[in-house]
Every structure is written in C-alpha cells, then in structure tokens.
Amino acid sequence: MEIGAASFWDRLVRIVGPEHVSFDQTLRTVYSYDASLQECRPLGIVFPKDVQEVSAVAKEATRYGVPIVPRGFGTNLSGGTIPPADGLIVSLFRLKRILAIEPANRRAIVQPGVTNLELQNALAPLGYFYAPDPASQKVATMGGNVAENSGGPRCLKYGVTTNHILELEVVLPSGDKHRLGGPTGDGAGYDLRGLMIGSEGTLGIVTQLTVRILPKPEAVRTLLVIYDQIQAAAHSVSAIIAAGVVPAAMEMMDQPVMRAVEASFPCGYPLDAAAVLIIEVEGPAAGLEVQVQHIRRLCREHNCRDIREAVDQEQRDRLWAGRRGAFGAVSRLAPRYLVADCTVPRNKLPQALAQVAAICARYSLLNGNVFHAGDGNLHPLLLFDPRTPGQLDLVHRAGEEIMEACVALGGTITGEHGVGLEKKAAMRLVFSEDSLAFMQALKPVFDPLCLLNPGKILPDHIHPASPPEPVGPFIAPGDELIPNSESEAAQAIRRAFLVGLPIRPTGSGCQQTFGNLASISAKSDNDHPGFLILKTTGLNQITEHEPATQVVTSGAGLTLAALQAALAPHNQWLPLRPPFCTSRTLGGIVALNAWGPDRLKYGAPRDLLLGLRFVSGQGRIINAGGQVVKNVAGYDLTRLMTGSAGSLGLLTSLTFRVVQVPEICRMLAMVGTEKQLVQVAAKIMASSADPAFVYAVVRAAADSRDLNWELFMGFEGLTDVVHAQVAQARNLVRPILGQEPLVQEYNHWPGPWTDILTSMYTSPYVMRMDLPLEKVMSVTAAVMAFNGWNLLMVDLGMGRLNTGLSTLAGQIWADMSRMISDWGGYAALEQAPDDFKSHHDIFFPDRPDWALSQQLKEAVDPKNIFSPGYGPGRR
Amino acid sequence: MALTEHLQQIISCNHCGFCQVACPIFRVTGREDGVARGRVALLASLMDGKLPWSAQVEEPLFNCLLCGACTANCFPAIPTPDLILEARQEYLKNQGRKSLHRLLFDHLLPYPPRLRLTARLAASAQALKIKNLLDSLKLLRFLGPDFPETMDIPGQLPLQAFRDRIRPQTWRGRGTSLNVAYFVGCGQDITCPEAALDTLDILKTISRTVEVLPNCCCGLPAETYGDRPVARNMAERNLKLLSAKPYDLIVTDCSSCAAFLKKYPTLYPEDDPRHSVAVRQVSRVKDLVEVLSEHPPARSGRRADLVVTYHDPCHAVRGQKLKSQPREVIKALPGIEFREMNEADWCCGGAGSYALGHYQLARQVLERKVGNIRASQAQVVVTSCPACVMHLSFGCRRNTIPVKVIHLSQLVNRP
C-alpha cells in the first residue's frame, strides 16, 4: 500500500469503522468481477451505512484522488461495476431499507440496496406493484436498476425504470447531496433525474429513490406458445404488436436455453420445440378473454404448434422461474457466456435472429436465445469455455458483429444491460463523434475530477468534427429565421455562436412567453428584439413512420394536430393532449414536456420519446436515443432535452412511440361536493380500474362553492375492457354519490378537456403546482382561499393543480410556492404578465440542483446563447 | 489436491449472482466473500495461485453455514458446500489444526462417556451459577472469541444426559416385526434427553425390539471443520457397531446425523473396501421423520388445540430432501393447526456448532428466523435437529417471544 493510501485508509476507517472497510487481498479478489466477462481487483472496498457516510467517503476519495465505483449486488452484464485497479468499491448493501410505502401517493421510498424483488414482495400484500421487473429481480438492487435504467419482461406494457422513478437523492464526488425530480417525476430545471438514470454510476451515487407504484391489475393470464421454427415465433410477435394488443410481457426462449433450464428445474417447457413464447396479458378480468383469443388466433396464423395456458399461479410461477433463471442455467451448456443486448425494431426480429444465427455459425459458437421479444430486445447468449485458447476473442468479435448487424437494422447496441466496459467502442456505431463529445461534456458537471466509475460508457479518444463554417444569410438581433433543414438551422446557430447572439427557439408560438422575463428583452419595448428567433415550423416533415413497429419520426416543427392526421389512416395516434394541443408543435410540447391529465395512462412526452436530434449551442448536430423502445446506450440526452425549454439547443427531429387508437372512449362525469368527489377519486385510484385520467374542475362562483365541483374520469382502449372498467367505476361511485354518474362518449383526440384549458389560459396568471397526491387537496383549499382564482383543474390522478388567476400578489406567490416546496412539491407560473415577471421569478423557490443545471448549461452552451434568462433563477 | 477434482464445477459458476438472495450469511453481511459466488471465485483464485492459502481465507472458508441454500437456488446446481468442505481440508493441511480442535475431535467426541461427563460438569456449574468456573474452564474457547456470550445459547443444560438415564441396551417394543437400532446423536443425548425419551417411546410402538446404540459422534462436526481423518475415524467406529447386528432399520432423530450417516460412503474412495461396507449399512439408515411418515403413529383421542409451525433443518430439507414428510406427519396429529412460516427452509444459523464459533453472525441469521416465527403466530415450533432446537430456543428466549421450540418426537408423543 502506498503512503497516500495508508492515510486514506485511516480516514475511511474513521468514517465507517474498521469492520466496514477492507483492503484485504481476499476481499479484493471477490470484488474484481460482476456477471460480465470483465475482471479487475480494486484497491479496497468500503461499506457505508447511510447517506452521510456515503457522502463522507466520496469527499475523502475526492481529496485523495481515488476513483470510486458504486456497487449493489454486482450482477451487471456489461462490466459496469468493474473497478479500476486504483479504485475503491463503495458497496451500498447496508442501505437496504424500504423507508416508506405510500399507496395513497402511489409511491414508495427505498434505499438503493433493496432488491427489486424485496420491494415487490413488500408491495404485493398491499395490492400494489412496481412496474420494472428485470429478469434478475431477485438479486438486482434498486440502485442498480436506476444506474442501468433496467427494463424487464413487463416493460413491454409499462415502460422502463426512467418512466417510474419520481425522485432521486444522489451524492456527488464532492460529497454534496442533491434531490432530483419531484412528486410527478419532473421538477423545475433540467431533468437531471432523467440524466442520472442509466448513467451507470458515472454521474452520482444514488442513496435514495422515490418510485411510482401502481395497483395490481385485477387478473393475469399466461400463455406458453410452442413453435417448431424460431422465425415463426418472431413473426407472431410483430403480428401481435401490429394488431394493437399490448401484452404485459412477450418473452422468447429457444431450444438450447430451454434444455438448460429444464435440466436445472422442471418448468414445463417442451424440449423438442424450436422456441416458445411466454405471453402474458393483464388488466380487468372481463377484457382478458378477448385479448387471449386475439393472441391465440395470431399465433396460429403464424404456425405455432401448440398453445398452453398456465392453469394456476404455481404453473405461472414455474414458467417465469425458468425464464428468470435462464442466464444462470446456460452454464450447463458451457462455463461462460457473452450476452448481447441489442434492440431492433420489432418487425426486424426475424431478420435479426437469422443474422445472429449466421454470425454464430461463422464463428462456430454455440448460442442460445432468451429475450424480451415484444420489445425487440435480443439477448443472444454466446457460449464458450474460457479454457479454450482464443475463444474469448472470438466471442467478443461475434458480439461486435451482432451489434453491427442490429444497428444496421435500425436498432441499438444495448437495450437494458448498459454500455459498461464491453460496449464502449460500439457506441460509435450509434452516435456521432459530436454527440459523444456532447455526452462527454456532461460528466465534469457532476464529477469534475472524473473519479466516479471512470472509463465506462464513452469510448476513448472522442474527436468532435470540425464545426460547420457558417454560410447562408447573415443574421442580426431581432431577426426571425425559419430554417428549412437541420443543416440550415445548424448554420444559423453556428453563426450566432460565433458572434454570441442569443437565440430563442419557437414553434407555433403559442407558449412563446413561457419562462422568466429575459433581461435582454427588457432593453426594448418590442417582442424580444435582442434575440434571434429561430422558428422550427419549416422542419415539419414526417421522415419515418413504420406502422408495424408503432414508431414515428418527425421534424420538430410539425404540429401535433398534423401528426395525428397523418397517423389516423393507420389507426394510430400519439397519446398527448397538453394545453393548446391542437395548435402546438411537437418541438414546443417536448421543449416544455407539456402534458395533460392523461399522463396517468400514457405518460408525458419524456415517456413517449424514443430519441431526438438537436443543434447544440456550438452549432453541432447531436443525435440522442434511437428508434427502438428500449435503449440505454449512452447518457439519456433525450430525457435531458425534454423540458429544457429551448435553453440547451434547438430540437430538430423527434422520434416517438405511438399507439393504436382506442376502440372506444368513455368518461364518467359527475357533480358533487368536494368531499364526495375526492373520495371517489381516491377510490378509483386505489382500485384496479386503471383510468386514463381523473380530474376535477372547479369554477369560482358567487354562490356555494361545493356545488361547483365536477369530476371526470376516462377509460380508453378495447371495447370489452372499457365496458368492464366503466362498470367497475360505476360500482365504486354509486355508494359515495348516491346516484349514477353520467357516462359520456368522447373522441380520443383532442380529448375532453381542451376547452377548460383554453379558457384557463385567458387568465393573466396561470399557476401550475405538482404535489404528492395526498397534498393536492390541502393546496387546493389554500388556492381557493385567495381572491382572484377563477378556474381550477385538479388532476387527482397525477397530483397536478392548474389554476387561472385574475390577480396575484408577489407575496402570495412567494408564500404559496414556498409552502408547496415544503410539502415536497413545486410550483411554476405558466403564464404571468411581464410586469409581474420583472419583479418575480416564475420558478420559485430556488432549488440547490439549479446550480447543477446552470453548470450543465455552461458546459454545453458555453456562450449561453440559447434562451438566456428564461430559466429557473432567471438564468 | 482434492479440490482440483472439482474444477469443472468451480469454473461453471458464471457469476449470475442468484445465490446472493438465498445465502443467509450474505443477507447479513452483504459481503461478497460470504456468498457462494464469492467463495467459488476464491477457490478458483486459490487453485490457480492468484491467491495464497493464508489466514486471510480462513473466515470466508469457515463462515459458511453449509446450509446448501445456494445450491438449491443455483440453476447449474454448483455444490458449494461440498467444495467448501474440500477447501477446509486443504486449508487445515496448509495452516494446521488448532490444539483445542484436537481436544474436541480427538479426545471428546469419539468417546460418548467423556463427552457426557464434560456436559454434566458444565450443567452442574450452570445450575450452581458458577459462571466464573465455566469461564475459567474455557473449554470451548477455541470455538471463537465470543465464548462468554455463546454460553447463553444452550440455556440450562440437563443434568443428566439421555444415555445416563437409559443405558444403551435392547428394549422390547410393542410392534410385531421390526428390529430397530436407535442411533443417538450427541446433541439429542446431551441437550434434549426429553426428546430422546419420546423418540425411544415412539420407536417402541412400531418395532419388536429397539436397541439404544452406544454410538459415538457421527463425525459431522469434524467433517464440517475440514478434519476428514477424524470424521473417518468416527465413521469407522460407528460402522463397526452398525454391522454387528442385522437391524432392519437404523433410526436417528437428529436430521443432521441422519444426513451425514447417509453420506458415509462418500468419505471413502469407491475402490476402498470401507466404501462398500458403508453403502450396505447406510441403506438401512432412516431419519425419524421418514419412519414417522412411513409408519404413522396411531395417535387417537383428543389433544389440546395447538398452533404449530415447522422449521426445516438444512440437513433434512436439502440434505435428505425431506420437505413434505414432516409437514404431513404434523398435520395428521390430533388437535394441531399447522401454519407454514415464511422462509421455513432458511437456516436458523445454528448449523451444528457454527453458532458457537460465529456467535454474532449466527445471531443475525437467527433474528431473521425469529421474525418469521413471530409472524406465524404459532405457539410451537417443531423441528427435527437438536442443534436447531437449541438455537431456535435461544432466539425465542432472547426476543422474549412466548413460543416453545420442540423436537418432532415431543409433538408426536405429547400427552
């Protein structure tokens, strides 16, 4: 041990106690691996017990310049937890408590060392679940889930980890502690929580997570579909998705894997079949039969041999136990494996499987397949014996070829296992050098000395391309430019960068005043003449729409309404209905991450976006994400850009996941007292009825307040399912209300609440508040105590309160937003007169993570040309 | 070395990590050297010379409970406990045996009378509350640094061992045909004589004759310590005894002894004549649980209602695959409401004499078990291994939960 290390060790001992730190050779040996093929012995291992100790350890590591690698149970499949030889492993095992389960807030608060399954087991007796369920959930910790942005079988229906994390507490190498996110997941400022998720422990050490939990569906049915040809299974998968059926899971397993599993535990797989699909549907019991029938028919049409259904929980458990244990089981076939993790568009599955088989044949490698077929997320297992010389190299080469083949099919290099060490070089297959450089610039914001899990994710020696020489029109402050192409936009931005001219991106202009009052515009009476206005409306082409895979890519300047019109002939739509949805551009919606009460069912823009392109503050074109539903390659710039309000770059192109148009939409509308309606909403939210939205509307009136409460809840989807949901909801409503609610039919687009929102925005002030569900009513009461409110929309599904106000005193705004912040929520003024803005920050009060946001902006927009002054803290 | 024969098993661990969820020690320590994946990785490093056989590896090799939960949870079923036993032998060869182990294994366990005498001394000292005397004896100090605390585990030892009361000899039974040998485990003999009396009574009801054997320790403690020669020595003594008469059945009411007796053949290479002797004798060995399940005792008449839960000894559930049998036996008894506890097959942490050497670890493993017992709201915990009875009783006493821990015989034979 070196001298520096000796005193470092002393300091660690002082922090955690001698029994919780070790530099022993023995212990270092067993912390030299994870579940991947990589290996390296660390300098030592430390076991802090809480966030204070994590923070103190990080601070010491920074002081001594020792790299640190956070680690859960070390089951990473890409080498993400392999330490550098001079690095310290920070085991988060002792942070293993479930701190709170709050069904009424639909959230649970856990420490990172809790395993996914422990959380599920704690939730199950309460009738709740946490949606992401990685196959290794028994031993995958929640901290690891966040680091990798884990998926799992069920994410076909529910999405991946980033769609279910509301808030993170993270410790940075400086020892500073930050809270990122909020009660609805989003806070003011950049989505640093989104950036943190999937960052593989390179940006921060997660010490606490607040996750969204959901009521368990009423019923589940599990099918085992047996095939004589693997291609037929792959075709069935794309047929089912294309038909608009959304199973909770669709998993495939081929013969070699089934044999290995059956040799371990008899799980009921047919050993003579080429492949099986495990297909699971869940939801209201009444709607399942029709879905099962649909799936059975499609599988038969695609030449399945047989279809079996699990008759009881035990059979179901066995099918899943085999699937979940498959990676371990294949060591019966060969001692080690390399698992690829590519995702391809679902309709490319048959080609991808054929190419994997061909590549393995070329290298004479035994391979098995067990994977999330519904997501197009392949896991070819390349089996080998490390004692055979040269095999390891062969396996890595074959793995690279598989990634190349999948990328060529429109896919990506990793769907859920992460880049780690093993796929660093392959990052170049999916990202331009400029994009990699943009990602690289983010790391020092959190980790200036590059001590956190160094050497992961990004390839070595990134060379950004030389920036474009600006040609094209000369630009001046106050100009409004409508570029017709991404490169035109890049030219203009490059020119602006060179002269330091500030830029304000806009779309259709309907939320142009959003944000603080930029000081620069205060210089003039005209509309922001200090800025170059970059209007995206010229970027309005749909560049790709593959109906079978339910993915669409469009220019950011296309309006949502135009997109819906283009999707309609294919019976598809983008399920977003934010304020002004009929006139806004896609770019505008994404820039503000704008959403309506249907976020409850469909998610927000951040949940529906698969990838995007933008021009950075240096005029470079950056690509983020991709075209596939599961993608964890690199830092999640897609989430970072969403909601960044035009302050990090100009969005040029957006790729969304779209869905089938619901067969029917039914809304229960009712009038009642506040008490009754809040009770109805709570009942519905705690039930398995799965509404698309639940919101109340209150209009200010001179007479009794109670009578002005209206509640609306909607159900959208397959006819049988919706009828069952409506029946269930009526049964819940009737006893509380003492009468039948009104059941109305409505069109899915633009949805039933556009008029309310439009009328709300006629008020000079529009305040929006996001809160834990249990606090919504208290805040509603506080708002109603003001003079000046005229309309309230209380989203009782998501915990958002929108109100239109005719007047707002600065002091009330300050008190109100501070109170909301104290309750774990946050408030912002969507709309306020310039005069008000010139005295007050519309994002209030300050959050410590805004400083991080600010540093991040400086790192990627060094001349601060994008929307300066509009953001939180008027930066 | 013998470990090399296991190379294939060692390299077939592909680090999936699923053992982490099953290992009671890992659940307590969270340390990778305390779970199958890490132990197997250590063995691999020891074998290819990346790691020396130093004192540093003692703890990871010896803090394994050998409960086998990892193997049961391992898809390729890597037999980590077997590998650990081989490694312990290897370790002793390299590091040597400690003098106090020699005392126990060479001079006490092979000689039941000496062992009982020692136990009686200890019990008298306890009864007279001469804790200092006990401490000064320091007889079991070798078992670990937590010696003073470990003295709390057994509670008050009985003053008279089973075979001090019932001389080893042949007793007449009430059955018609079977001639049964009762192999008395050290634990049952010394710590649970009441249960042994019940076992004898049960065996009498089903057999023509019952012979209480003057057997010595089965050898399991020495084997788990890695002392194969001593284990063989004891096995040979016992095999000689078992071969002496043509018993129909050799029954023991200690599931740990039963599991190890059944493993006697593996102590010898297949071409060793002692191997075939062992195979022959062992074919007649039965755990009392098996006997009860094949010859259900005719228990008629009403009994007081009792809520019962069952703890699976590792050597019963994994060692002998006895999972349903004990439950069926219990459920068939009159007046019983059976309630399955959570994680019934998790090791209690007693693991034979493990708790005496790793008091702190064992206690933490035990806490989890006690939590599950408490949650079951049972009045009585039943099990079939005296070490489990002792350790579970300690856990319930320590947490002052009003639960009685008894041996299966005591439940079957309750008045």
Interface residues (C-beta under 8 A of the other chain):
Chain A: D24 Q25 T26 L27 T29 V30 Y31 S32 Y33 D34 A35 S36 F47 F73 G74 T75 S91 F93 R94 K96 G113 T115 L117 S136 K138 V139 A260 V261 S264 F265 G325 A326 F327 G328 A329 V330 S331 R332 P335 R336 Y337 P386 R387
Chain B: I11 S12 C13 N14 H15 C16 G17 F18 Q20 V21 G30 R31 E32 D33 R37 G38 A41 L42 S45 K50 L51 Q56 V57 P60 C74 F75 P76 A77
